[in-house]
Amino acid sequence: MRKISALGTLLLLVPSLLFGLAAPETDRDPGSAQAGDARLLFVMVPKGGHPYYEPVYRGFHEAAQHHGVRSEVDAPPRFDVTLQVKVIEDLIARRVDGIAISANDDAGLVEVIHEAVRAGIKVITFDAPAPSSEALTYIGTDNQSAGYEAGRRMARAMGGRGKIAVLQGGLSATNLNLRTQGFTRALRETAPGIELVSVVDEGGDFAESVHQSEALLADHPDLSAIFSVSAEGAPAAAAVVRRAGRAGRLLIAGFDDLKDTLEGIRDGSIRFCVVQKTYRMGWLSVERLLDAVQGRPVPRGIDTGVVFVDRGNLDSYLEGIEREKR
């Protein structure tokens, strides 16, 4: 068995050092249920606890306060469809008014979403769709298009040649599969000189992303680039590449704007990231659930868009984030 590096061991034991707690402690506070409160109750169910969702929660809670409804977040303890099903079953038993789900798995949620709909609960998906289910809509990134544009950018950064690997946080997640499909199609169509050596499942876990990145460097010493379709992959790969003394030479890029990803763009160890409109996903989830409860039509899909962030626009992007907070 391959020895785990000191870095990998440290991150396996204390991933919270980089990312904080799995989910904000205040998830249930804004607009949470009070005894005798007859207002509508909407609950957000992410794939699991992950810093990526924090802006989504903020948008969800603030929209709920704005519209006078109650809001909660109920996250499974880890990215696992069976745990997510259990969370949703509990919400059905509570007879909440609406549920917004980031789907760990499409097929695995079909039955429980059907149960929720039969119970009169309005169900939508955000961030990760469940297209085979009875969910009313999907609110989030057009994942295949975003993956395609990311593939084109990565191909240009690589000069149209070299070897690349993809990190993916779960091989059954529809949104991540669509990103990988778009990304690899872009490579085939725009840079046939680039070889895709592997698509690696890292399970949505930072420590596992570190281990898989170490394995990729060991198995492919001539690797030119790593791209992650999941939030944790790029900063994990960058940490490994920095430790190997190859920062800036082995190209790293990926989805989402975790603090460590943006710092990696600043120091040059990460080339770019694809930023999703996460706050907007949360806000629109409340508004579309409210439409559904009140009998208004709900569109089948809402593309919230993406922004590509690199060293050239990093400062202006961060300034925009600060303005939004104020």
BELUR-V666711 format. One line per field, one symbol per residue. phi: phi as a letter, one per 20 degrees, with the letter a starting at -180 (. if undefined). psi: psi as a letter, one per 30 degrees, with the letter a starting at -180 (. if undefined). burial: # if it has 24 or more other C-alpha atoms within 12 Angstrom, else .. Layout:
phi = ???
psi = ???
burial = ???
This chain:
phi = .ffefgffffffecfffednffbgfegeffmffcgneefgcdcecffrfaggfgffgfffffffffemdecbdcegfbfbffffgfgfgffffflfebcddeffbfffdgffffffffeneeccdcmcfcfeeegfbcdrfffffffffffffffffemmbodccdeceoedfgffffffffffffffedbfeedeeaddedmmdffffffffgfffffcfefebccdecfffffffffffffemdfneefcbrendggfffffffenecfacdeeefgfgfffffffffgffenefcffbceenccedcffdfffffffffffff
psi = kkkkleeeeefeeiffeefalekkfgefekglkkkgjglkjkkkjleakkfefeeeeeeeeeeeeeghllklkjklfljkeeeeeeeeeeeeefhlfkkkkjkekdeffeeeeeeeefggkkklklejliffagkelkjakjeeeeeeeeeeeeeeefgglakklkkkikffkeeeeeeeeeeeeeeeefiffkkjfkjkjgggkeeeeeeeeeeeeefifgkflkkkglefeeeeeeeeeeefggkfejkklaklhlefeeeeeefffkelljklieeeeeefeeeeeeeeegglkklfkjjfllkkkafegeeeeeeeeeeee.
burial = ......##..#...#..##..###..##.###.......##########################.#.########.########.###.##...###########.##########...###########.#######################.##.#.##########################..##..########################.....####################...###.#########.######..#######################.##....#..####.#.####..#............
